[in-house]
């Protein structure tokens, strides 16, 4: 098949025409914002509209985010300028080629090359500009031209990726009916720190709807740990391991290392469970060393190594028959929940994949992983948990004010008479009194209380505390 070529002179004329089209696009873009100025911000600055404008500014996000709108308009103009610069650069490069005798042989480009150039350098960038401009939300004016102070969807003009904006836009119910929750509008939520991680969030939300998601759970976790939590839902299909095998039955899965093929290993340093051994210095994580070695894990909570090690049998004997459900806030593979299951106690284990597949292995053992960070309020109702257990998690690194918020949330979900089990919390000796105050401020009854040395400068604190009844 013969390849048709386009002369350089024709290509140059095409670029010039594109630049003219771009100028027209800019004019139309500015014209499309005319009604924004027409409502009174610039052209019709009478006293009434100025007063309304000042009211909007005082109310901030609750009414209208003018700064975000300004940022979006500037971003659109910057994109247009970027396209203009690329076209001008292409013209200059062609002029250099025409003036260089050694480049005389290269005079023509194929239609395919020209088409690729148009798609990549002109059409796609212009479409992106068009989408960004069309999604700008501006205040509406009433029939008399006065400014309406209608409430704006929060952050709607901050994000530019269309899927993100669709997610955070409030969804009104059909025909104005009330929902099962008694509301007429539903807002999907995102963490407020998402505004500080806009680039990462928009990368996360840039996908083909209905197609497969990228294998980017590590990006999602980075966002969550950065305070962009909760994350927005996505409308793409989560990939699984290509070699996924049926999980083991529950009578075998609790203390058997799962099949390596049931984990997506691409974002870990290791590629199988054997690599996660405590003997491997390149395993990729430093917390919970040895917790992937079940022979060692089986000994925990059933044998004493030190006075700070409490036995499950002793803890449950304090409240015989009363401990049925609980929460384990630790870094681990679910071994505490596995041991408690043997005592007919259901434990939900919080987890994050901090260098290893902690969430996956908990689920593959037939247990319940709760994928949450410290940033988030616990998703349980008040006074519902019989037990909260914490180990290798809230250690001496944690800020006291942050710990205060967390402990009050634990107190909220723990039922009257419920147990708080601090399992070998450690900190420096000089900070011990501060942490003891934090734990005892709720007036819990001390059922067990042990302080022991971890090292010369650090100590362990293990405690079993009972929440008092607080009837109004």
C-alpha angles and dihedrals in degrees: 000000000000116000113223118219130210116218116243091239090058091047090052091051090049091053091050090051090050090053090053090049089050091053089051089049090054091051091050091047092054090045090053088059092051093099088055090061092037093064090071110274095114117349100039104038098160121158096259095051091044088055091050090047091053089049089054092050092050092050092050118182092003089072114014136343102217094172092057090050090051090050092051093050090049090049091053091050091048091053091050090050090050091054090048091052092050092052092048090048090052091052092050092050091052091049089053090050092051091051094048111084092202088062097051091103090062102067106128138053127203124249089245091056091047091050092050089049092052094047097046102034103031119012100044095044091046091049089051089052091047092052093046091050096045091052095056109116116212133180116274126230126219127233091278092052094251121140117263114216096210117163113262124220105258115261092355092137094041099071124057105188104101096222092054091051092048089052097052095041112106113253115219119211121252114273090356093286121156117252126236085268093055095251130121097208135040125210121196110219135227130178115270091233088067086089088065092050099042095137093052093043094051090048087053092049095045103099142118108270112239093012129098118297119236116259090255106130087128090061089050091051091048089055092048093050089048090059098263088126131166094040121214118261117253131218098220134096117262112230120231132198111293090225099044113163131200112273120248120262114266095253088061104029100066096074103018123096106242126242111281089224092068094070131073100228100179095105097044130081090230125063100199141021093257089064090060092070117132087238092065110085090194097056092118102238138071105192121085095015109195096017091119088060103085096188088065093039092056090067095058119105091005098068131041121235095166140358088265091064110092120197121232091228091056094047094049091046088065090066105022111202094355101093106082108137132024150154128247112204101188145108105258151098098269098270093136090054090047092054092046090050088061085060091049092253118135113220127186111211121210112219145177126184096243098174096319138057097267095149093048096050093048090054093043088055088059094255133121119260117196107203102210139129132220087258093074134077110243110264094230131102123249121284096004109116123084093197141018116193124187129184136161091001121078097046132147094299095074123104112242095232091050089049089051092057091046095049092049088053090051089050089051095057097037112093123231106280090020121138130244110201115195103193112201098322106185135199140148116292092242092058096045097096092053092052093044089055090051092053097043099045091091093063094238117172113254108234095162128008125174130167117187137165120266093177139333092288103024134066138195123230119196119177141166110205131182121216112232123230111263107191116170 
